[in-house]
Amino acid sequence: MSKIGNHIINLQEIPVLMDCPECSGKGEVEVDVPRPQSFSRDVGYIDTRWEVCEECLGNGEVYKPCSGCGETLTLWDGKDVQTCRECREGT
């Protein structure tokens, strides 16, 4: 196949990435950890710790979904668009 044909196929297959909405692109989220009352502590309290984000698995990026159908957008659709070609054309 020609170079242009290969380039077009790559644009149709490479997904667009965006910052993870769960961790804001950090890759980690702060979670609450309850510390109960015990013999050495007279009151319980809520502590926090950082864990790997389950949404992006610590990468900080997720695939950008189409706002219409939820399918993953590709570079063929464009980096700044919100809907895929099928949703825009109504097919």
Residue pairs with C-beta under 8 A, 6 or more apart in sequence:
1 9
8 76
10 75
11 74
11 75
11 76
12 74
12 75
12 76
13 74
14 74
14 75
15 63
15 64
15 72
15 73
15 74
15 75
16 63
16 64
16 72
16 73
16 74
16 75
16 77
16 78
16 79
17 61
17 62
17 63
17 64
18 61
18 62
18 63
18 64
19 25
19 60
19 61
19 62
20 27
20 53
20 55
20 56
20 59
20 60
20 61
20 62
21 55
21 62
22 29
22 53
22 54
22 55
22 56
23 29
23 53
23 55
23 56
23 60
25 60
25 61
26 53
26 60
27 52
27 53
27 56
27 58
27 59
27 60
28 50
28 51
28 52
28 53
28 58
29 50
29 51
29 53
30 48
30 49
30 50
31 48
31 49
31 50
31 51
32 46
32 47
32 48
33 46
33 47
33 48
33 49
34 44
34 45
34 46
34 47
35 41
35 44
35 45
35 46
35 47
36 44
37 43
37 44
52 58
53 60
55 62
56 62
63 72
63 73
64 72
64 73
65 71
65 72
65 73
66 72
66 73
66 77
66 82
66 83
66 84
66 87
67 82
67 83
67 87
68 83
68 84
68 87
69 84
69 86
69 87
71 84
73 81
73 84
76 85
77 83
77 84
77 85
81 88
